[in-house]
Amino acid sequence: MTRSPDDDARHGVSRDEAESAVRTLLRWAGEDPAREGLLDTPRRVAKAYTEWFSGYALDADAYLARTFEEVAGYDEMIVLRDIEYESHCEHHMAPIIGKVHVGYLPAGKVVGISKLARVVEAYARRFQVQEKMTAQIAGCIQRALAPLGVGVVVEGAHECMTTRGVHKRGVSMITSTMLGSFREDARTRAEFLQFIQVGGVRR
């Protein structure tokens, strides 16, 4: 029988060990892992984890390694907004779903916009704290492009507070990291926030 890459050990844990852990949790929750409807659940969960947490195998900095300097002297703000992401809270392993808005003021070089979205993906597909993810994305852009400034705003709906605990729905958390001119210059920061209009009506 040919084994797929999913059958290989990941981070020192075998596929069999991962599936066994899922069966243990099912029993602990009060279920019978041998029940017909749950027979394939451990395999499905292990497979889902390889997708949900693929960010650990991704190098965010590598995505921004290739930059472009032939921009005809363009030196105005570049903004990519509404980058959708799916992550998981590291405290309860519950989903966090939202959007990331990224802006930077170039200092002679730019990067392909799809690469910015891939940076978001690399950090989101890990167990996360939203504040940390916000800072990680901004730091990655700062390291790679050395721009005059970077702004990152993250919106997130946390299932750890909507499906458990206080059970409050319709609540979103907003975090931001401002570096360089985005932190030091109120006009630059205001321009960025106007572009993304978090929580506002876009025209």
C-alpha positions in Angstrom: 0.0 0.0 0.0 1.4 3.4 -1.0 1.6 5.9 1.8 0.8 9.5 1.2 2.8 12.5 2.5 0.1 12.9 5.1 1.1 9.5 6.6 4.6 10.8 7.5 5.6 12.0 10.9 5.2 15.8 11.5 7.3 17.6 14.1 8.2 14.3 15.7 4.7 13.0 16.0 3.5 10.1 13.8 0.1 10.2 12.0 -1.0 7.2 14.2 -0.2 9.1 17.4 -2.1 12.1 16.2 -5.2 10.0 15.3 -4.9 8.3 18.7 -5.0 11.6 20.4 -8.2 12.5 18.6 -9.8 9.2 19.7 -8.8 10.0 23.3 -10.5 13.4 23.1 -13.6 11.8 21.7 -13.8 9.4 24.6 -13.1 12.2 27.1 -16.0 14.2 25.5 -18.3 11.2 26.1 -18.3 9.6 22.7 -17.5 6.2 21.3 -14.7 6.5 18.7 -15.7 3.1 17.3 -19.2 4.4 16.4 -19.8 4.3 12.7 -20.1 8.0 12.3 -16.8 8.6 14.1 -14.6 5.9 12.6 -13.0 8.2 10.1 -13.0 11.3 12.3 -9.4 10.9 13.6 -8.1 10.6 10.1 -10.1 13.6 8.9 -9.0 15.7 11.9 -5.4 14.9 11.3 -5.7 15.8 7.7 -7.5 19.1 8.6 -4.6 19.9 10.9 -2.1 19.7 8.1 -4.0 22.4 6.3 -5.0 24.6 9.3 -1.5 24.7 10.7 0.6 24.6 7.5 2.1 28.0 8.5 4.7 26.3 10.7 6.3 25.0 7.5 6.2 28.3 5.8 9.0 31.0 5.9 7.2 34.3 5.8 10.4 36.3 5.1 11.1 34.2 2.0 7.9 35.4 0.4 9.3 39.0 0.4 12.8 38.1 -0.7 12.2 39.2 -4.2 11.6 42.9 -4.5 11.3 45.4 -7.3 13.1 48.7 -7.6 11.9 49.9 -11.0 8.9 51.8 -9.9 9.4 55.1 -11.7 10.1 56.9 -8.5 6.7 56.0 -6.9 6.9 56.9 -3.3 3.3 57.1 -2.1 1.5 54.7 0.2 0.7 51.2 -0.9 -2.3 49.5 0.8 -3.7 46.0 0.5 -6.9 45.7 2.4 -9.5 43.0 3.3 -7.0 40.1 3.2 -9.2 37.3 4.7 -7.6 34.9 7.1 -8.5 31.9 9.2 -6.5 31.2 12.4 -6.8 29.4 15.7 -6.6 30.8 19.2 -3.7 29.2 21.1 -5.6 29.4 24.4 -8.6 27.3 23.4 -7.7 26.0 19.9 -10.9 27.8 18.6 -11.1 29.5 15.2 -10.3 33.2 14.7 -11.7 34.5 11.4 -11.2 38.0 10.0 -9.4 40.4 7.8 -6.0 42.0 7.6 -5.2 45.4 6.2 -1.6 46.2 5.3 0.1 49.4 4.2 3.6 50.6 3.7 5.4 53.7 2.5 8.1 52.4 0.1 11.8 53.6 0.3 12.9 52.6 -3.2 11.5 49.1 -3.5 8.2 47.3 -3.5 7.0 43.7 -3.5 4.3 41.8 -5.4 1.0 42.3 -3.6 0.2 38.6 -3.6 3.3 38.1 -1.5 1.8 40.3 1.2 -1.3 38.0 1.3 1.0 35.0 1.6 2.8 36.6 4.6 -0.6 36.9 6.3 -1.3 33.3 5.5 2.0 32.1 6.8 1.4 33.6 10.2 -2.3 33.0 10.4 -2.1 29.2 9.8 -0.6 28.7 13.3 -1.9 28.8 16.8 -2.0 32.5 17.4 -2.7 35.4 19.6 -4.1 38.2 17.4 -1.8 40.8 19.0 1.3 38.7 18.2 0.1 38.0 14.6 -0.3 41.7 14.0 3.2 42.5 15.1 4.7 39.5 13.2 3.2 40.6 9.9 4.4 44.2 10.4 7.9 43.1 11.5 8.2 40.8 8.4 7.4 43.7 6.0 9.8 46.0 7.9 12.7 43.5 7.7 12.2 42.7 4.0 11.5 46.2 2.5 13.0 48.6 5.0 10.2 51.0 4.1 9.7 54.5 5.6 6.7 53.1 7.5 4.4 50.1 7.9 0.9 49.8 9.1 -1.0 46.6 9.9 -4.5 46.4 11.2 -6.2 43.1 12.0 -9.9 42.4 12.6 -10.9 39.1 14.1 -13.9 37.3 15.4 -12.9 34.9 18.1 -14.9 31.7 18.5 -13.4 31.2 21.9 -15.7 33.9 23.2 -18.7 33.4 21.0 -19.2 29.6 21.5 -18.0 29.3 25.1 -17.3 31.5 28.1 -19.3 34.8 27.8 -21.1 33.6 24.6 -21.0 37.1 23.0 -21.7 37.1 19.3 -21.1 39.8 16.8 -18.0 41.0 18.6 -14.8 41.7 16.7 -11.4 42.5 18.0 -9.2 45.1 16.2 -5.4 45.3 16.7 -2.8 47.4 15.0 0.9 47.8 14.7 2.4 51.1 13.3 6.0 51.4 12.5 8.2 54.3 11.3 6.2 57.1 9.7 2.9 55.4 10.4 3.6 55.7 14.1 5.5 59.1 14.1 3.4 61.0 11.6 -0.3 61.5 12.4 -1.1 62.5 8.8 0.4 59.3 7.4 -1.4 57.2 10.0 -4.7 59.0 9.3 -4.3 58.5 5.5 -3.8 54.7 6.0 -6.8 54.4 8.3 -8.9 56.4 5.9 -7.9 54.0 3.1 -9.0 50.9 5.0 -11.9 52.5 6.9 -12.1 49.7 9.6 -15.7 49.4 10.8 -16.9 52.2 8.5 -18.8 52.3 5.2 -16.7 52.0 2.1 -17.7 53.7 -1.1 
